[in-house]
Every structure is written in C-alpha cells, then in structure tokens.
C-alpha cells in the first residue's frame, strides 16, 4: 500500500497549478460535486479544515477525463 511519501498531498493552489486552472474553479467543482455527487473535479481529502488533493487522484482524474 503506498504511503504519503509515494502519493503527496497538494494544496488547492498546487493542484490547480498542476491542472492549469484557477484555484477558485477547483473549489467550485468540489462544492458542486459534494452537493450533487458529480465528478467535475478530482476527489479532495479533508484534514480538519484543510483541503488537500492526492497526486495519484489528480493523475487518475486526468486519465478518466482524457480518453
């Protein structure tokens, strides 16, 4: 099972930079996905009040949306 060293957690800003989108768009996708169970954006991890994105999940989300 991979550990955090193998799958680092990125901030919203870092994840948005990797995806070449605005951080607010990533936040909007997260809000809408929680509301309606959609798949607009990559799954986020909540650590208390912090929102983080696993690099592996970002890569998987990119693959799912680029057939």
C-alpha positions in Angstrom: 0.0 0.0 0.0 1.5 3.4 -1.0 2.3 5.8 1.8 2.1 9.6 1.8 5.7 9.8 0.6 4.6 7.9 -2.6 1.4 10.0 -3.0 2.0 13.5 -1.7 -0.9 15.8 -0.7 -1.2 19.1 -2.6 -2.9 22.3 -1.6 -5.7 23.6 -3.8 -3.4 26.1 -5.3 -0.8 23.5 -6.1 -3.4 21.1 -7.6 -4.9 24.0 -9.7 -1.4 24.9 -11.0 -0.8 21.3 -12.0 -4.1 21.2 -13.8 -3.5 24.7 -15.3 -6.8 26.0 -13.9 -7.8 28.7 -11.4 -7.9 27.6 -7.8 -11.4 29.0 -7.5 -12.6 26.7 -10.3 -11.3 23.7 -8.4 -13.1 25.0 -5.3 -16.3 25.4 -7.2 -16.1 21.9 -8.7 -15.5 20.5 -5.2 -18.6 22.4 -3.8 -20.8 21.2 -6.7 -19.6 17.6 -6.5 -20.4 17.4 -2.8 -23.8 18.9 -3.5 -24.9 16.7 -6.3 -22.4 13.7 -6.2 -20.9 14.7 -9.6 -17.5 14.1 -11.0 -16.5 17.6 -12.2 -13.2 17.7 -10.3 -10.7 15.3 -8.6 -11.6 14.0 -5.2 -10.3 16.0 -2.3 -9.2 14.9 1.2 -10.3 16.8 4.2 -7.8 17.1 7.1 -9.8 19.1 9.7 -10.4 22.4 7.9 -7.7 21.8 5.3 -8.5 20.5 1.8 -5.8 18.5 0.0 -5.5 16.6 -3.2 -3.5 13.4 -3.6 -1.2 13.5 -6.6 -2.4 10.0 -7.6 -6.0 11.1 -7.6 -5.2 14.1 -9.8 -3.4 11.8 -12.3 -6.4 9.3 -12.2 -8.9 12.1 -12.7 -6.9 13.4 -15.7 -6.9 9.9 -17.2 -10.6 9.5 -16.7 -11.3 12.8 -18.5 -8.9 12.3 -21.4 -9.8 9.0 -23.1 
